[in-house]
Amino acid sequence: MLPLLLRLGWVAAVVLLATSSSRASAGGRVTVPVKPIQVGPHSYYVRGQASEASGKNQGFMSNAGFVVTPAGVVVFDTLGSPPLGEELIRQIRKITRQPIKRVIISHFHADHGYGLQAFKAIGAEVWAHRDGKLYLESDLARQRLEQRKRTLAPWVDDSTRLVPADVWLEGDTDFELGGVRFELIHLGPAHSPEDLMMKVSPDGVLFSGDLLFTGRIPFVGEADSKRWLGAIDRLLAFKPRAMVPGHGEASTHPSADLTLTRDYLLYLREVMKKAVDDFVPFEEAYRQTDWSRFSSHPAFQAANRVNAYNTYLLLEKESLAKE
């Protein structure tokens, strides 16, 4: 009997060790600093690093926000991994014990939505625009998840999953929680089809998602840059006291801080349109373009070529649509 018990004890130890190893590989606690910054009486955000997602920054390269009310907390975006989502919850708990009631997702790109698992685990309700469904069900979303597993292990791994919204919004939506009024404004398709902003009325704070990047080159990807430029004009019309971008420092001078994003998009469209109109192949057009105006900004090396190529393809489509 004793040898059997010993064997059972050895098996239990192996199972415990395997479980511990599995938990570690499922994403250890992040060690990058995640520090809330207050931008209004109820409003806070955490600022990601000005670089692309990497093991060095553990995927913390985008912003997320939260609003504390007497009846609960509303979160805007959830960062780029489940462990980062857990860390955001820990930071919120340092400020309030109010329950986290609702999560608003600006768009479902990896750096804004992979933290959703942590919030679903504590019972938060997720709201997003219905156009996000198309992305979550796409091959592109699955490919991005596989890419993140390779580049952001162990923080993103086989336990990381794409989490859909509980409530899919049709368009603009207002709600109130604890006497604080929130306005959700759909400005997509722009940076993404589902772009949502959140205005916290009593604070005069606008959470813009990736419609605004401050201090770095924006990621354009497959964005509709023409409509993105129109969305920037709408952003300015709100005249917020403070605007929290998807990346970079919060702005108290939105008209000035939107300049980099706007000027970069305009320049991309200008030089790529000329190439398309003159039937210049992309590679040749890219080599001939003077990028010096933007090349010193963070994320230029990582993002600019992809941004230019996708803009070239977009302008080809726009040109064909006119014919």
Secondary structure, 3 states (H helix, E strand, C coil): CHHHHHHHHHHHHHHHHHHHHHHHHCCCCCCCCCCEEECCCCEEEECCCCCCCCCCCCCCCCCEEEEEECCEEEEECCCCCHHHHHHHHHHHHHHCCCCEEEEECCCCCHHHHCCHHHHHHCCCEEEEECCHHHHHCCHHHHHHHHHHHHHCCCCCCCCCCCCCCCEEECCCEEEEECCEEEEEEECCCCCCCCCEEEEEHHHCEEEEEEEEECCCCCCCCCCCHHHHHHHHHHHHHCCCCEEEEEECCCECCHHHHCHHHHHHHHHHHHHHHHHHHCCCCHHHHHHHCCCCCCCCCCCHHHHHHHHHHHHHHHHHHHHHHHC
